[in-house]
Amino acid sequence: MDRGGRTALLLGLAVILAFYVSAGIKFAVAHVDGQSHRSEVLKLQKENRALQAKRRALSGQMGVATEARRLGMVLPGEIPYVVTGLPGDKH
């Protein structure tokens, strides 16, 4: 009887220990996942700030016109000129 009691006690201890190890492993995995998600959130927040700044810059009519000219667009009736041969010109 004494041997059976010790065996049951050791088996119970092993089950409890297995639960603690399982919880520890889940905690470690969650911690690593949290770190990777945090870095992704920081990256997305930085990108969002850059896009919000660009949106503010383009919010007025002047911003839209400046961006359009940078892309080579002109208003109807305007004559576009291309100046070449300037210092630092790569063509």
VEXDRENTOR-282475 format. One record per atom (N, C-alpha, C): x, y, z; residue in three letters. Coordinates in pm, whole numbers, padded with zeros to 5 digits, always signed. Example, Ala and Ser with C-alpha at 12.3 -4.5 7.8 and 13.67 -1.06 7.14 Angstrom:
BEGIN
+01319-00569+00780ALA/+01230-00450+00780ALA/+01320-00330+00780ALA/+01285-00225+00708SER/+01367-00106+00714SER/+01290+00003+00787SER/
//
This chain:
BEGIN
+00080-00118+00000MET/+00000+00000+00000MET/+00086+00126+00000MET/+00194+00123+00074ASP/+00283+00238+00084ASP/+00346+00268-00052ASP/+00381+00164-00124ARG/+00442+00183-00257ARG/+00342+00243-00355ARG/+00218+00201-00353GLY/+00113+00253-00441GLY/+00086+00400-00413GLY/+00089+00439-00286GLY/+00067+00578-00249GLY/+00177+00669-00302GLY/+00302+00620-00289ARG/+00416+00699-00341ARG/+00410+00710-00492ARG/+00371+00603-00558THR/+00360+00606-00704THR/+00253+00707-00747THR/+00138+00706-00679ALA/+00030+00800-00711ALA/+00075+00944-00684ALA/+00148+00964-00573LEU/+00198+01097-00540LEU/+00296+01147-00646LEU/+00388+01060-00690LEU/+00484+01099-00795LEU/+00414+01125-00927LEU/+00313+01046-00959LEU/+00238+01067-01082LEU/+00164+01200-01077LEU/+00103+01232-00965GLY/+00035+01360-00949GLY/+00132+01476-00961GLY/+00249+01463-00899LEU/+00352+01566-00908LEU/+00399+01585-01053LEU/+00413+01475-01126ALA/+00455+01483-01266ALA/+00350+01556-01350ALA/+00221+01531-01324VAL/+00114+01597-01398VAL/+00115+01747-01368VAL/+00130+01783-01242ILE/+00134+01925-01205ILE/+00256+01992-01269ILE/+00369+01927-01266LEU/+00491+01981-01327LEU/+00472+01998-01478LEU/+00404+01906-01542ALA/+00380+01916-01686ALA/+00293+02039-01717ALA/+00194+02065-01630PHE/+00111+02185-01650PHE/+00195+02313-01638PHE/+00284+02318-01540TYR/+00369+02435-01523TYR/+00463+02454-01642TYR/+00521+02346-01692VAL/+00611+02355-01807VAL/+00534+02400-01930VAL/+00415+02345-01950SER/+00332+02385-02065SER/+00297+02533-02057SER/+00260+02582-01939ALA/+00228+02724-01923ALA/+00351+02810-01948ALA/+00467+02766-01903GLY/+00592+02841-01925GLY/+00626+02851-02073GLY/+00607+02743-02145ILE/+00635+02743-02288ILE/+00538+02837-02361ILE/+00411+02832-02324LYS/+00312+02920-02387LYS/+00344+03067-02357LYS/+00388+03095-02235PHE/+00424+03231-02199PHE/+00543+03279-02282PHE/+00644+03195-02299ALA/+00763+03233-02378ALA/+00725+03258-02523ALA/+00641+03174-02580VAL/+00599+03192-02719VAL/+00519+03322-02734VAL/+00431+03349-02638ALA/+00352+03473-02643ALA/+00442+03595-02631ALA/+00545+03586-02550HIS/+00639+03698-02534HIS/+00713+03726-02665HIS/+00761+03623-02730VAL/+00832+03639-02858VAL/+00738+03696-02964VAL/+00614+03645-02970ASP/+00516+03698-03065ASP/+00486+03845-03038ASP/+00476+03879-02911GLY/+00451+04018-02874GLY/+00562+04110-02918GLY/+00686+04066-02907GLN/+00800+04147-02951GLN/+00794+04171-03101GLN/+00765+04068-03178SER/+00760+04085-03324SER/+00643+04174-03363SER/+00530+04161-03295HIS/+00415+04247-03325HIS/+00445+04392-03288HIS/+00516+04413-03179ARG/+00551+04549-03138ARG/+00638+04617-03242ARG/+00735+04544-03296SER/+00822+04604-03398SER/+00743+04634-03525SER/+00650+04549-03559GLU/+00566+04573-03677GLU/+00476+04694-03656GLU/+00422+04709-03535VAL/+00337+04824-03504VAL/+00417+04953-03514VAL/+00540+04953-03461LEU/+00625+05072-03469LEU/+00654+05110-03614LEU/+00681+05009-03697LYS/+00708+05034-03839LYS/+00585+05094-03907LYS/+00467+05039-03878LEU/+00344+05089-03939LEU/+00310+05229-03888LEU/+00339+05258-03761GLN/+00315+05392-03709GLN/+00404+05494-03779GLN/+00529+05458-03803LYS/+00622+05547-03873LYS/+00573+05573-04016LYS/+00529+05467-04083GLU/+00477+05481-04220GLU/+00351+05568-04220GLU/+00266+05551-04119ASN/+00144+05630-04109ASN/+00177+05778-04090ASN/+00275+05809-04006ARG/+00314+05949-03986ARG/+00364+06010-04117ARG/+00444+05933-04194ALA/+00495+05983-04321ALA/+00381+06009-04419ALA/+00285+05917-04424LEU/+00171+05935-04515LEU/+00082+06051-04472LEU/+00064+06069-04341GLN/-00016+06182-04293GLN/+00052+06315-04328GLN/+00186+06319-04317ALA/+00259+06441-04353ALA/+00243+06470-04501ALA/+00251+06366-04584LYS/+00234+06385-04729LYS/+00092+06432-04759LYS/-00005+06377-04688ARG/-00145+06418-04708ARG/-00164+06565-04672ARG/-00102+06608-04561ARG/-00113+06749-04524ARG/-00047+06838-04628ARG/+00067+06792-04682ALA/+00138+06871-04783ALA/+00056+06884-04911ALA/-00023+06784-04943LEU/-00101+06785-05067LEU/-00244+06834-05045LEU/-00276+06878-04924SER/-00416+06909-04895SER/-00468+07031-04969SER/-00384+07130-04994GLY/-00431+07251-05062GLY/-00413+07242-05212GLY/-00470+07338-05281GLN/-00458+07343-05427GLN/-00311+07359-05468GLN/-00236+07435-05391MET/-00095+07457-05423MET/-00015+07327-05412MET/-00047+07248-05312GLY/+00023+07120-05296GLY/-00004+07025-05410GLY/-00128+07022-05454VAL/-00165+06936-05567VAL/-00094+06983-05694VAL/-00093+07115-05716ALA/-00028+07170-05836ALA/+00122+07142-05833ALA/+00185+07157-05717THR/+00328+07132-05706THR/+00361+06986-05736THR/+00282+06895-05680GLU/+00306+06753-05704GLU/+00281+06717-05851GLU/+00179+06776-05911ALA/+00150+06749-06053ALA/+00265+06798-06141ALA/+00319+06915-06111ARG/+00432+06966-06190ARG/+00555+06878-06171ARG/+00574+06829-06050ARG/+00687+06739-06025ARG/+00675+06612-06110ARG/+00551+06570-06136LEU/+00527+06452-06219LEU/+00527+06484-06368LEU/+00549+06611-06404GLY/+00557+06649-06545GLY/+00426+06693-06606GLY/+00326+06716-06527MET/+00196+06759-06580MET/+00193+06912-06594MET/+00117+06959-06691VAL/+00102+07104-06713VAL/-00047+07135-06729VAL/-00082+07259-06704LEU/-00220+07303-06722LEU/-00251+07317-06871LEU/-00377+07304-06909PRO/-00413+07324-07050PRO/-00373+07465-07095PRO/-00311+07472-07210GLY/-00267+07600-07265GLY/-00124+07637-07227GLY/-00065+07572-07130GLU/+00074+07600-07092GLU/+00168+07529-07188GLU/+00284+07586-07206ILE/+00386+07524-07291ILE/+00500+07478-07200ILE/+00523+07347-07195PRO/+00632+07299-07108PRO/+00768+07320-07173PRO/+00866+07358-07094TYR/+01004+07374-07140TYR/+01092+07281-07060TYR/+01191+07224-07128VAL/+01289+07141-07060VAL/+01425+07206-07078VAL/+01487+07242-06969VAL/+01618+07307-06974VAL/+01725+07202-06952VAL/+01820+07193-07043THR/+01927+07095-07032THR/+02061+07166-07030THR/+02164+07092-06998GLY/+02299+07145-07001GLY/+02336+07223-06877GLY/+02259+07212-06770LEU/+02292+07282-06647LEU/+02401+07206-06571LEU/+02477+07275-06486PRO/+02577+07204-06406PRO/+02510+07097-06321PRO/+02569+06982-06321GLY/+02512+06871-06245GLY/+02407+06793-06322GLY/+02378+06832-06447ASP/+02282+06763-06528ASP/+02343+06629-06573ASP/+02273+06520-06559LYS/+02328+06388-06588LYS/+02301+06342-06730LYS/+02237+06423-06811HIS/+02204+06380-06947HIS/+02310+06419-07044HIS/
//
